[in-house]
């Protein structure tokens, strides 16, 4: 199986890559991120887990069309058409609407929305030709529930849900599955690195782990091709404490 995971140098993306790396069936796993050093470290961790898989790791900014097309083209030239795309790359800037700048707002949408559009569009022609494929996008419960200070982030995640719903209807006749996974609070450094509001920076001991989200991705992929999970919410069972 040929798999591409964006934003896979750490956090949820790396956990997803590790889940596939632990499987006994040989995969061709492509991971990308913007930080070369973190990407190199992630590649090393994957190879320590298993050497039976082929790995393709290269820096890529998902917001830039040329970089996305080059990454996908290089992967397909090496391994063939993509079977599974996991759109995971994303970040947030959390400020009230009167404080966030136009540039900050647009930078969040560029990664969280445009990046999903660009990567999906890049892999879709080959998927349509082979009449199979799975596109999974890691969204958020913020795609369904707004919150104070979430202006840019929620806007991007609400839009991603709409994009995925439309794409599903456009290509379902080609047996291509679109899956949107909406996690609640996940114990990663996301909010620390995303300039979060103080109230959002506090981690709960009962928050989801990145591995929980990775298991949802694996579930969606392992379903028979005629079954599409479509959309999945995952949240802490008891978030208090």
C-alpha positions as a LaTeX table, in Angstrom:
\begin{tabular}{lrrr}
\hline
Residue & $x$ (\AA) & $y$ (\AA) & $z$ (\AA) \\
\hline
Unk1 & 0.00 & 0.00 & 0.00 \\
Unk2 & 1.30 & 3.46 & $-0.95$ \\
Unk3 & 0.68 & 6.01 & 1.79 \\
Unk4 & 1.40 & 9.73 & 2.10 \\
Unk5 & 1.05 & 11.56 & 5.41 \\
Unk6 & 1.48 & 15.31 & 5.64 \\
Unk7 & 2.75 & 17.10 & 8.73 \\
Unk8 & 4.27 & 13.82 & 9.86 \\
Unk9 & 7.42 & 14.90 & 11.68 \\
Unk10 & 5.74 & 14.84 & 15.10 \\
Unk11 & 2.46 & 14.64 & 16.94 \\
Unk12 & $-0.55$ & 13.01 & 15.30 \\
Unk13 & 1.12 & 12.73 & 11.90 \\
Unk14 & 4.12 & 10.82 & 13.25 \\
Unk15 & 1.83 & 8.59 & 15.32 \\
Unk16 & $-0.09$ & 7.71 & 12.15 \\
Unk17 & 3.13 & 6.91 & 10.30 \\
Unk18 & 4.30 & 4.71 & 13.18 \\
Unk19 & 0.99 & 2.82 & 13.18 \\
Unk20 & 1.54 & 1.86 & 9.54 \\
Unk21 & 5.22 & 1.13 & 10.17 \\
Unk22 & 4.29 & $-1.43$ & 12.84 \\
Unk23 & 2.22 & $-3.46$ & 10.40 \\
Unk24 & 3.61 & $-6.66$ & 8.94 \\
Unk25 & 2.41 & $-5.98$ & 5.40 \\
Unk26 & 4.95 & $-4.00$ & 3.40 \\
Unk27 & 4.01 & $-0.38$ & 2.74 \\
Unk28 & 5.58 & 2.52 & 0.89 \\
Unk29 & 5.26 & 5.38 & 3.36 \\
Unk30 & 5.85 & 8.98 & 2.35 \\
Unk31 & 6.04 & 11.67 & 5.02 \\
Unk32 & 6.54 & 15.40 & 4.67 \\
Unk33 & 6.88 & 18.42 & 6.90 \\
Unk34 & 8.49 & 21.84 & 6.72 \\
Unk35 & 11.25 & 21.28 & 9.28 \\
Unk36 & 14.07 & 19.21 & 7.75 \\
Unk37 & 15.69 & 18.29 & 11.06 \\
Unk38 & 12.45 & 17.09 & 12.63 \\
Unk39 & 11.63 & 15.17 & 9.45 \\
Unk40 & 15.03 & 13.45 & 9.51 \\
Unk41 & 14.51 & 12.47 & 13.14 \\
Unk42 & 11.03 & 11.11 & 12.34 \\
Unk43 & 12.43 & 9.03 & 9.48 \\
Unk44 & 14.98 & 7.53 & 11.83 \\
Unk45 & 12.27 & 6.58 & 14.33 \\
Unk46 & 10.23 & 4.88 & 11.61 \\
Unk47 & 13.20 & 2.87 & 10.38 \\
Unk48 & 13.90 & 1.74 & 13.93 \\
Unk49 & 10.35 & 0.37 & 14.12 \\
Unk50 & 10.61 & $-1.62$ & 10.90 \\
Unk51 & 12.90 & $-1.94$ & 7.91 \\
Unk52 & 10.48 & $-3.94$ & 5.76 \\
Unk53 & 8.80 & $-0.79$ & 4.48 \\
Unk54 & 10.04 & 1.70 & 1.92 \\
Unk55 & 10.17 & 5.27 & 3.19 \\
Unk56 & 10.14 & 8.52 & 1.27 \\
Unk57 & 10.78 & 11.63 & 3.34 \\
Unk58 & 11.14 & 15.13 & 1.93 \\
Unk59 & 10.42 & 18.65 & 3.16 \\
Unk60 & 7.25 & 20.19 & 1.77 \\
Unk61 & 5.16 & 23.24 & 2.62 \\
Unk62 & 1.59 & 22.11 & 1.93 \\
Unk63 & 0.52 & 25.69 & 1.24 \\
Unk64 & 2.79 & 25.93 & $-1.83$ \\
Unk65 & 1.43 & 24.31 & $-4.98$ \\
Unk66 & 4.81 & 23.66 & $-6.61$ \\
Unk67 & 6.19 & 21.91 & $-3.52$ \\
Unk68 & 3.08 & 19.74 & $-3.19$ \\
Unk69 & 3.12 & 18.72 & $-6.85$ \\
Unk70 & 6.86 & 17.96 & $-6.71$ \\
Unk71 & 6.46 & 15.79 & $-3.61$ \\
Unk72 & 3.56 & 13.79 & $-5.04$ \\
Unk73 & 5.22 & 13.43 & $-8.43$ \\
Unk74 & 8.47 & 12.17 & $-6.88$ \\
Unk75 & 6.59 & 9.70 & $-4.69$ \\
Unk76 & 4.50 & 8.36 & $-7.58$ \\
Unk77 & 7.56 & 8.07 & $-9.83$ \\
Unk78 & 9.24 & 5.93 & $-7.18$ \\
Unk79 & 6.34 & 3.82 & $-5.90$ \\
Unk80 & 3.32 & 4.31 & $-8.15$ \\
Unk81 & $-0.13$ & 5.78 & $-7.44$ \\
Unk82 & $-1.05$ & 6.80 & $-3.92$ \\
Unk83 & $-3.52$ & 4.47 & $-2.21$ \\
Unk84 & $-3.94$ & 6.47 & 0.99 \\
Unk85 & $-3.47$ & 10.18 & 1.58 \\
Unk86 & $-3.64$ & 11.49 & 5.13 \\
Unk87 & $-4.03$ & 15.27 & 5.21 \\
Unk88 & $-2.70$ & 15.99 & 8.69 \\
Unk89 & $-0.61$ & 19.17 & 8.39 \\
Unk90 & $-2.15$ & 22.06 & 10.26 \\
Unk91 & $-1.58$ & 24.79 & 12.79 \\
Unk92 & $-3.47$ & 27.54 & 14.56 \\
Unk93 & $-3.12$ & 31.14 & 15.64 \\
Unk94 & $-5.63$ & 31.83 & 18.41 \\
Unk95 & $-6.57$ & 35.48 & 18.80 \\
Unk96 & $-9.84$ & 37.43 & 18.97 \\
Unk97 & $-11.01$ & 38.71 & 15.60 \\
Unk98 & $-10.03$ & 42.29 & 16.40 \\
Unk99 & $-6.48$ & 41.23 & 17.27 \\
Unk100 & $-5.60$ & 38.71 & 14.58 \\
Unk101 & $-4.01$ & 40.27 & 11.50 \\
Unk102 & $-5.04$ & 39.60 & 7.92 \\
Unk103 & $-1.69$ & 37.91 & 7.32 \\
Unk104 & $-2.12$ & 35.63 & 10.33 \\
Unk105 & $-5.66$ & 34.73 & 9.30 \\
Unk106 & $-4.60$ & 33.92 & 5.76 \\
Unk107 & $-1.58$ & 31.88 & 6.91 \\
Unk108 & $-3.85$ & 29.54 & 8.91 \\
Unk109 & $-6.20$ & 29.04 & 5.97 \\
Unk110 & $-3.24$ & 28.52 & 3.62 \\
Unk111 & $-2.02$ & 25.48 & 5.55 \\
Unk112 & $-5.23$ & 24.06 & 6.99 \\
Unk113 & $-7.47$ & 24.51 & 3.94 \\
Unk114 & $-5.40$ & 25.23 & 0.85 \\
Unk115 & $-2.93$ & 22.51 & 1.81 \\
Unk116 & $-5.71$ & 19.91 & 1.97 \\
Unk117 & $-7.04$ & 21.08 & $-1.38$ \\
Unk118 & $-3.62$ & 21.01 & $-3.07$ \\
Unk119 & $-2.54$ & 17.58 & $-1.82$ \\
Unk120 & $-5.91$ & 16.01 & $-2.53$ \\
Unk121 & $-5.99$ & 17.46 & $-6.03$ \\
Unk122 & $-2.46$ & 16.16 & $-6.66$ \\
Unk123 & $-3.22$ & 12.52 & $-5.80$ \\
Unk124 & $-6.76$ & 12.35 & $-7.17$ \\
Unk125 & $-6.05$ & 11.78 & $-10.91$ \\
Unk126 & $-4.14$ & 8.55 & $-10.27$ \\
Unk127 & $-6.75$ & 7.38 & $-7.77$ \\
Unk128 & $-9.52$ & 7.96 & $-10.29$ \\
Unk129 & $-7.56$ & 6.09 & $-12.93$ \\
Unk130 & $-7.06$ & 3.05 & $-10.70$ \\
Unk131 & $-10.65$ & 3.30 & $-9.37$ \\
Unk132 & $-9.65$ & 3.14 & $-5.72$ \\
Unk133 & $-8.13$ & 5.22 & $-2.97$ \\
Unk134 & $-8.72$ & 6.70 & 0.46 \\
Unk135 & $-8.29$ & 10.35 & 1.41 \\
Unk136 & $-8.33$ & 11.00 & 5.15 \\
Unk137 & $-8.28$ & 14.50 & 6.57 \\
Unk138 & $-7.55$ & 15.20 & 10.22 \\
Unk139 & $-9.93$ & 17.99 & 11.08 \\
Unk140 & $-11.12$ & 18.88 & 14.58 \\
Unk141 & $-14.22$ & 19.21 & 16.71 \\
Unk142 & $-13.51$ & 22.90 & 16.09 \\
Unk143 & $-14.99$ & 22.16 & 12.65 \\
Unk144 & $-18.35$ & 21.87 & 14.37 \\
Unk145 & $-18.08$ & 24.12 & 17.40 \\
Unk146 & $-16.71$ & 27.64 & 17.41 \\
Unk147 & $-14.95$ & 29.10 & 20.43 \\
Unk148 & $-13.69$ & 32.49 & 21.51 \\
Unk149 & $-10.31$ & 33.19 & 19.94 \\
Unk150 & $-10.71$ & 30.47 & 17.34 \\
Unk151 & $-11.60$ & 32.78 & 14.45 \\
Unk152 & $-9.03$ & 31.58 & 11.92 \\
Unk153 & $-8.68$ & 28.01 & 13.14 \\
Unk154 & $-12.41$ & 27.25 & 13.25 \\
Unk155 & $-12.96$ & 28.94 & 9.90 \\
Unk156 & $-10.34$ & 26.68 & 8.32 \\
Unk157 & $-11.72$ & 23.51 & 9.90 \\
Unk158 & $-15.37$ & 24.30 & 9.07 \\
Unk159 & $-14.25$ & 24.86 & 5.47 \\
Unk160 & $-12.31$ & 21.58 & 5.34 \\
Unk161 & $-15.45$ & 19.64 & 6.30 \\
Unk162 & $-17.33$ & 21.27 & 3.45 \\
Unk163 & $-14.51$ & 20.54 & 1.02 \\
Unk164 & $-14.40$ & 16.87 & 1.99 \\
Unk165 & $-18.17$ & 16.49 & 1.73 \\
Unk166 & $-18.18$ & 17.93 & $-1.80$ \\
Unk167 & $-15.22$ & 15.83 & $-2.94$ \\
Unk168 & $-16.86$ & 12.66 & $-1.64$ \\
Unk169 & $-19.91$ & 13.33 & $-3.82$ \\
Unk170 & $-17.75$ & 14.19 & $-6.83$ \\
Unk171 & $-15.71$ & 10.97 & $-6.92$ \\
Unk172 & $-17.63$ & 8.30 & $-5.03$ \\
Unk173 & $-18.56$ & 6.76 & $-8.41$ \\
Unk174 & $-14.81$ & 6.09 & $-8.84$ \\
Unk175 & $-14.78$ & 4.06 & $-5.59$ \\
Unk176 & $-12.66$ & 6.66 & $-3.78$ \\
Unk177 & $-13.32$ & 7.15 & $-0.09$ \\
Unk178 & $-13.18$ & 10.44 & 1.78 \\
Unk179 & $-12.88$ & 10.33 & 5.55 \\
Unk180 & $-12.91$ & 13.32 & 7.91 \\
Unk181 & $-11.71$ & 12.66 & 11.46 \\
Unk182 & $-12.58$ & 15.27 & 14.07 \\
Unk183 & $-10.58$ & 14.84 & 17.30 \\
Unk184 & $-11.23$ & 16.68 & 20.52 \\
Unk185 & $-8.39$ & 17.58 & 22.86 \\
Unk186 & $-5.22$ & 15.66 & 22.00 \\
Unk187 & $-2.14$ & 15.60 & 24.23 \\
Unk188 & 0.45 & 17.01 & 21.82 \\
Unk189 & 2.47 & 20.23 & 21.70 \\
Unk190 & 0.02 & 21.67 & 19.14 \\
Unk191 & $-1.31$ & 24.48 & 21.34 \\
Unk192 & 2.15 & 25.27 & 22.68 \\
Unk193 & 3.52 & 25.76 & 19.18 \\
Unk194 & 0.42 & 27.51 & 17.86 \\
Unk195 & 0.37 & 30.62 & 20.04 \\
Unk196 & $-2.70$ & 29.42 & 21.93 \\
Unk197 & $-4.69$ & 31.34 & 24.46 \\
Unk198 & $-3.62$ & 30.48 & 28.04 \\
Unk199 & $-6.85$ & 28.57 & 28.73 \\
Unk200 & $-6.18$ & 26.32 & 25.74 \\
Unk201 & $-2.58$ & 25.58 & 26.62 \\
Unk202 & $-3.47$ & 23.49 & 29.66 \\
Unk203 & $-3.22$ & 19.78 & 28.97 \\
Unk204 & $-5.64$ & 17.39 & 30.62 \\
Unk205 & $-4.37$ & 14.05 & 31.87 \\
Unk206 & $-7.48$ & 12.59 & 30.26 \\
Unk207 & $-6.94$ & 14.13 & 26.85 \\
Unk208 & $-6.70$ & 11.87 & 23.82 \\
Unk209 & $-3.29$ & 10.58 & 22.78 \\
Unk210 & $-1.99$ & 10.96 & 19.25 \\
Unk211 & $-2.08$ & 7.17 & 19.03 \\
Unk212 & $-5.87$ & 7.23 & 19.56 \\
Unk213 & $-6.30$ & 9.31 & 16.43 \\
Unk214 & $-3.84$ & 7.09 & 14.56 \\
Unk215 & $-5.96$ & 4.05 & 15.40 \\
Unk216 & $-9.00$ & 5.79 & 13.90 \\
Unk217 & $-7.04$ & 6.37 & 10.70 \\
Unk218 & $-6.05$ & 2.73 & 10.57 \\
Unk219 & $-9.66$ & 1.66 & 11.14 \\
Unk220 & $-10.84$ & 3.79 & 8.23 \\
Unk221 & $-8.15$ & 2.38 & 5.94 \\
Unk222 & $-8.69$ & $-1.26$ & 6.92 \\
Unk223 & $-12.40$ & $-1.24$ & 6.13 \\
Unk224 & $-13.28$ & $-2.95$ & 2.88 \\
Unk225 & $-13.11$ & $-0.53$ & $-0.04$ \\
Unk226 & $-16.89$ & $-0.62$ & $-0.44$ \\
Unk227 & $-17.30$ & 0.88 & 3.07 \\
Unk228 & $-16.57$ & 4.55 & 3.76 \\
Unk229 & $-16.39$ & 5.78 & 7.34 \\
Unk230 & $-17.10$ & 9.27 & 5.98 \\
Unk231 & $-16.86$ & 11.27 & 9.21 \\
Unk232 & $-15.77$ & 10.35 & 12.71 \\
Unk233 & $-15.73$ & 12.31 & 15.96 \\
Unk234 & $-13.31$ & 11.18 & 18.65 \\
Unk235 & $-13.14$ & 12.85 & 22.04 \\
Unk236 & $-11.98$ & 12.07 & 25.58 \\
Unk237 & $-14.43$ & 9.84 & 27.40 \\
Unk238 & $-14.18$ & 11.99 & 30.52 \\
Unk239 & $-12.33$ & 15.24 & 29.80 \\
Unk240 & $-12.38$ & 16.52 & 33.39 \\
Unk241 & $-9.44$ & 15.87 & 35.63 \\
\hline
\end{tabular}
